[in-house]
């Protein structure tokens, strides 16, 4: 099962930095991109980052500094009841990878009675999921004014915004949906182990 569900973990990142200046002003900009692939297929993360900084002197008495930091993180993972690691370590190797096995029985109705519910990890990975998105933005500006020797006024202005969005789903063909419904749907019973 580990050979079918797991993979070599792979992380990759790139960063581009640019800096320079003109007169009494300097700037620095950094852009980053990172991807992470988890141990199990379907566990992925992408991260984008931006950092920019500008500073300089307007006059002998007045100087400024401005900075911006931003990031965007997107992650895909597994539904809370789907655990490929547990499945790989605890499931019999005698079960064929393309077969579903009988996991439980569910009462459907008085006329039909109890129905068998089958489970396949590959079906669950296809029919369920978990996505997360995080966005952050922060900006800061500082003004410094030398009033007298040894006396400086400094004003700091800053703001930030962030958002988090999480979405979990279990589609109609999932085992969870089957437990609510009371019967399997779109599962080939001919390949199921009863």
Secondary structure as UniProt FT lines:
FT   HELIX           2..5
FT   STRAND          10..22
FT   TURN            23..24
FT   STRAND          25..37
FT   TURN            41..42
FT   STRAND          44..57
FT   STRAND          62..77
FT   TURN            80..81
FT   HELIX           84..90
FT   TURN            93..94
FT   TURN            97..98
FT   STRAND          101..109
FT   TURN            110..112
FT   STRAND          113..119
FT   HELIX           121..127
FT   STRAND          128..148
FT   TURN            149..150
FT   STRAND          151..170
FT   TURN            172..173
FT   HELIX           175..181
FT   HELIX           189..191
//
